[in-house]
Amino acid sequence: MPTWLTILLIVIVLAVVVFTVKSIKSKRAEEDSLKTVERICKLCEKTVPNDFDKSLCPHCKGLLS
């Protein structure tokens, strides 16, 4: 195989690997940023942590948005 073709294939493979790693990192960063957002109660407007699994506010029993 000619040298120029080998170099071209290596560059293409490296570009694909770098693109894949960057996309995985950006997806993880988006997921982390979504986890920090807290939900807010529609009635009492108090914040509720995301790990609270129920749909009713623990303070006033109103629906969470």
C-alpha positions as CSV (number, residue, x, y, z in Angstrom):
1,M,0.0,0.0,0.0
2,P,1.4,3.4,-0.9
3,T,2.6,5.6,1.9
4,W,0.3,8.5,1.2
5,L,-2.7,6.2,1.4
6,T,-1.6,4.8,4.7
7,I,-1.2,8.3,6.1
8,L,-4.6,9.3,4.8
9,L,-6.3,6.4,6.4
10,I,-4.6,7.1,9.8
11,V,-5.7,10.7,9.6
12,I,-9.3,9.6,8.8
13,V,-9.3,7.1,11.7
14,L,-7.9,9.7,14.1
15,A,-10.5,12.2,13.1
16,V,-13.4,9.7,13.6
17,V,-12.0,8.8,17.1
18,V,-11.7,12.5,18.1
19,F,-15.1,13.3,16.8
20,T,-16.6,10.4,18.7
21,V,-14.9,11.2,22.0
22,K,-16.0,14.9,21.7
23,S,-19.6,14.0,21.1
24,I,-19.6,11.6,24.0
25,K,-18.2,14.2,26.3
26,S,-20.7,16.8,25.2
27,K,-23.6,14.4,25.8
28,R,-22.3,13.8,29.3
29,A,-22.0,17.5,29.9
30,E,-25.5,18.1,28.8
31,E,-26.8,15.3,31.0
32,D,-24.9,16.8,34.0
33,S,-26.3,20.2,33.4
34,L,-29.8,18.8,33.2
35,K,-29.4,17.1,36.6
36,T,-28.6,20.4,38.3
37,V,-31.9,22.0,37.4
38,E,-34.5,21.8,40.2
39,R,-38.2,21.5,39.7
40,I,-40.5,24.3,40.9
41,C,-44.0,23.9,42.4
42,K,-46.7,25.7,40.5
43,L,-48.6,26.8,43.7
44,C,-46.1,27.6,46.4
45,E,-43.1,28.3,43.9
46,K,-40.6,26.4,46.1
47,T,-37.9,24.4,44.6
48,V,-37.8,20.6,44.9
49,P,-34.7,18.5,44.2
50,N,-34.6,16.4,41.1
51,D,-34.2,13.2,43.1
52,F,-37.7,13.7,44.5
53,D,-39.7,11.1,42.4
54,K,-43.2,12.1,43.1
55,S,-45.3,14.5,41.1
56,L,-46.8,16.4,44.0
57,C,-45.0,19.0,46.0
58,P,-43.9,17.9,49.5
59,H,-44.8,21.4,50.9
60,C,-48.3,22.1,49.5
61,K,-49.2,18.9,47.6
62,G,-49.5,20.9,44.3
63,L,-48.3,19.7,40.9
64,L,-44.6,20.1,40.1
65,S,-43.6,21.7,36.8
